[in-house]
Amino acid sequence: QVQLVESGGGLVQPGGSLRLSCAASGFTFSSYAMSWYRQAPGKERELVAAISTAGYSTNYADSVKGRFTISRDNAKKTMYLQMNSLRPEDTAVYYCTRGFGDYWGQGTQVTVSS
């Protein structure tokens, strides 16, 4: 069965960095685009970043462009989200998805606060 397991969330000060990981299993990882979503308290879930099957094409929400970098390692069946220059408004639960949401991980909490 398809499984997506996120890790790497936590509490960080404004301006800090975190790297999220998403370990995939149960499907041919290299055959699927992958994406990260996030949901902040009281807000709708939003697409943060997406990456093509081989990783050559990426897309980002305007709010994270220049600060976040999505990447993948198909040999390790893992996707990453490097988050730099974090802001309090980046506080949310971050979800890894196959494609654009056909399967979801359980989410990992990112809190940006001093």
Buried (B, 14 or more C-beta within 10 A) or exposed (E): EEEBBBBBBEEBEEEBEBBBBBBBEEBEBEEBBBBBBBBBEEEEBBBBBBBEBEBEEBBBBEEBEEBBBBBBEBEEBBBBBBBBEBBEEBBBBBBBBBEEEEBBBEBBEBBBEE
